[in-house]
Amino acid sequence: MATIRNLKIKSGTCKRIIKELHSYEKEVEREAAKTADMKEKGADPYDLKQQENVLAESRMMIPDCRKRLEASLADLKGTLELHERFTDLPSHVKKA
C-alpha cells in the first residue's frame, strides 16, 4: 500500500531531479558562453580543449537527468494509481 510518506518521498525525488536538470541546463549555457568567449579571444588550444570537455560533460548529463526523471515520474504515477485503486475498495476488503 502506498503511504503518504512514500508519496512524499517519490514526489520529492521528482522535484530534486527537476532542479538538477535545470541546474545542468544553466551550466551548459554558462559553459557554452565561456567556450565561445575563449574561442573569440584565441585562448590556448589546451585550455580550449579542456573547456570543450567540460561543456561536453555537462551536455551528457541532461539526457541522463531526463531519463531518471521519466523513471521517477513513472514510479510516482504507478504508486498513485495503486493508492487510488486501494482507496476505491470497500472498507471490508481493505481489512482483509
C-alpha positions in Angstrom: 0.0 0.0 0.0 1.2 3.5 -0.8 1.5 5.6 2.2 1.6 9.4 2.3 5.3 9.1 3.3 6.1 7.1 0.2 4.2 9.6 -2.0 6.2 12.5 -0.4 9.5 10.7 -1.0 8.7 9.9 -4.6 7.4 13.4 -5.4 10.4 14.9 -3.6 12.7 12.8 -5.8 10.9 14.2 -8.9 11.4 17.7 -7.6 15.1 17.1 -6.9 15.7 15.7 -10.4 13.9 18.6 -12.0 16.1 21.0 -10.0 19.2 19.1 -11.1 18.0 19.2 -14.7 17.5 23.0 -14.6 20.9 23.3 -13.0 22.6 21.3 -15.8 20.8 23.3 -18.4 22.0 26.6 -16.9 25.5 25.1 -16.6 25.5 24.2 -20.3 24.5 27.8 -21.2 27.2 29.2 -19.0 29.9 26.9 -20.2 28.9 27.4 -23.9 29.3 31.1 -23.5 32.6 30.7 -21.8 33.8 28.4 -24.6 32.7 30.8 -27.3 34.4 33.6 -25.4 37.7 31.6 -25.2 37.5 30.8 -29.0 36.9 34.5 -29.7 39.8 35.6 -27.7 42.1 33.0 -29.2 42.8 31.1 -26.0 45.5 28.4 -25.6 44.4 25.3 -27.5 44.9 23.1 -24.5 42.7 25.3 -22.3 40.1 25.5 -25.0 40.1 21.7 -25.4 39.6 21.3 -21.6 36.8 23.8 -21.7 35.1 21.9 -24.5 35.4 18.7 -22.4 33.7 20.5 -19.5 30.9 21.6 -21.9 30.6 18.1 -23.3 30.3 16.5 -19.9 27.6 19.0 -18.9 25.7 18.2 -22.1 25.9 14.5 -21.4 24.2 14.9 -18.1 21.0 16.4 -19.5 19.7 13.2 -21.2 20.7 11.2 -18.1 18.6 13.5 -15.9 15.7 13.3 -18.3 15.8 9.5 -18.3 16.0 9.5 -14.5 13.1 12.0 -14.3 10.9 9.8 -16.6 11.6 6.8 -14.5 10.9 8.7 -11.3 7.6 10.1 -12.7 6.6 6.6 -13.9 7.3 5.3 -10.4 5.3 8.1 -8.8 2.3 7.6 -11.2 2.3 3.8 -10.5 2.3 4.5 -6.8 -0.5 7.0 -7.2 -2.6 4.6 -9.3 -2.0 1.8 -6.8 -3.1 4.2 -4.0 -6.2 5.3 -5.9 -7.2 1.7 -6.6 -6.7 0.7 -3.0 -8.7 3.7 -1.7 -11.6 2.8 -4.1 -12.0 -0.6 -2.5 -14.8 -1.1 0.0 -13.7 -0.9 3.6 -14.4 -4.6 4.4 -12.0 -5.6 1.6 -9.2 -3.3 2.9 -9.2 -5.0 6.3 -8.7 -8.5 4.7 
